[in-house]
Amino acid sequence: MAAPAGAVLEYLRDYAHTADWDLSTRSCKRIDTGPIVPGSWWRHESKVLGITTELDYTLVTENGDRLAFTGRGENATATDVITVTAGERGGSEITYHAERELHGLAKLATPVLRVEFEKLASASVQRLTGILDHVHQPFM
């Protein structure tokens, strides 16, 4: 993608931006205040196949080109690891690895939801790429 790695990391470290590009996200709001640092947290609501899930996400690790978030809620636990590296001609490349573990009765729907998560992930990647390709300045 055309945006430089530093600007992409700056954008992605604010988990509230998932509302812009993640098609399953209904809302995502930062709960704490101040600079975004490990320990910062967001309340994230998503809806997949009619099932609404609310998770509290925390920025666990920010290490150079890598961000790691953990989301916890009554019905699920999530881990999102994002790596952004410099690409050709000043652009960047993103590796986004997401894991979801469902709890309780929601666990019974894991096989069906896994297929839907994969579809949503593919569409969300395209949407994120489009957003980042059109912005060549630091994100606010």
C-alpha positions in Angstrom: 0.0 0.0 0.0 1.1 3.6 -0.6 1.0 4.9 2.9 4.3 4.9 4.9 4.7 2.4 7.6 4.9 4.9 10.4 1.6 6.5 9.4 -0.1 3.1 9.1 1.1 2.1 12.6 -0.1 5.4 14.0 -3.5 4.8 12.5 -3.8 1.2 13.6 -2.6 1.7 17.2 -5.9 3.5 17.9 -8.3 0.5 18.0 -11.3 2.8 17.6 -10.4 3.1 13.9 -11.7 -0.5 13.5 -15.2 1.1 13.2 -13.9 2.7 9.9 -12.8 -0.5 8.2 -13.9 -3.7 10.0 -17.2 -4.6 8.6 -18.4 -6.5 11.7 -17.7 -3.5 14.0 -20.8 -1.6 15.2 -18.9 0.7 17.5 -15.5 1.1 19.1 -14.8 3.8 21.7 -11.7 4.4 23.8 -12.4 4.2 27.5 -9.3 5.6 29.0 -7.6 8.9 28.2 -4.1 10.2 27.5 -1.6 8.9 25.0 -2.2 5.5 23.5 0.3 3.2 25.2 0.3 -0.4 26.3 -2.6 -0.7 28.8 -4.9 1.7 26.8 -8.4 0.1 26.3 -11.5 0.3 24.1 -15.0 -1.0 24.3 -15.7 -2.8 21.0 -19.1 -4.0 19.8 -19.4 -6.3 16.8 -22.2 -8.1 15.1 -21.7 -11.3 13.0 -24.5 -13.4 11.7 -26.9 -11.6 14.0 -24.8 -12.3 17.1 -23.7 -9.1 18.9 -20.6 -9.4 21.0 -19.0 -6.7 23.3 -15.3 -7.0 24.1 -13.0 -4.8 26.0 -9.8 -4.5 24.0 -6.4 -3.6 25.5 -3.2 -2.6 23.7 -0.9 -5.3 25.2 2.3 -4.7 23.1 3.7 -1.9 21.0 7.1 -2.9 19.9 8.6 -1.2 16.8 6.6 -2.5 13.9 4.3 -4.7 15.9 1.0 -4.1 17.8 -0.8 -6.7 19.9 -4.4 -6.2 21.2 -6.4 -8.6 23.5 -10.1 -8.4 23.7 -12.1 -10.0 26.5 -15.9 -10.4 27.0 -18.5 -12.7 28.3 -18.8 -14.7 25.1 -15.4 -14.5 23.5 -11.7 -13.8 23.8 -9.8 -12.2 20.9 -6.1 -11.6 20.1 -5.1 -9.3 17.2 -1.5 -9.0 16.2 -0.5 -6.4 13.6 2.9 -6.0 12.0 3.6 -3.1 9.6 6.8 -3.1 7.6 8.3 -0.7 5.1 7.4 -1.6 1.6 8.7 -0.5 -1.8 8.8 3.2 -2.6 8.0 4.4 0.9 4.8 2.3 1.2 4.1 -0.4 3.7 2.9 -4.0 4.1 0.6 -5.2 6.8 0.3 -8.6 8.4 -2.8 -8.9 10.5 -3.4 -12.1 12.5 -6.7 -12.4 14.4 -7.7 -15.3 16.7 -11.1 -15.7 18.2 -12.1 -18.1 21.0 -15.8 -18.3 21.7 -17.1 -19.2 25.2 -20.2 -20.8 26.6 -23.1 -21.5 24.2 -21.4 -19.3 21.5 -18.7 -22.0 21.2 -21.2 -24.2 19.6 -21.4 -21.8 16.6 -17.6 -21.8 16.1 -17.5 -23.8 12.8 -20.2 -21.5 11.2 -18.7 -18.3 12.6 -15.2 -19.3 11.4 -16.4 -19.3 7.8 -18.1 -15.9 8.3 -15.1 -14.4 10.0 -12.9 -15.4 7.0 -15.3 -13.7 4.6 -15.5 -10.6 6.7 -11.7 -10.5 7.1 -11.2 -10.5 3.3 -13.7 -7.7 2.8 -12.2 -5.7 5.7 -8.7 -6.0 4.4 -9.9 -4.5 1.1 -11.6 -1.7 2.9 -8.6 -1.0 5.1 -6.3 -1.0 2.1 -8.5 1.5 0.4 -8.5 3.8 3.4 -4.8 3.7 3.8 -4.0 4.0 0.1 -5.8 7.4 0.0 -4.0 8.9 2.9 -0.3 9.8 2.6 0.0 12.0 5.7 0.2 11.2 9.4 -3.2 10.1 10.8 -4.9 12.1 13.5 
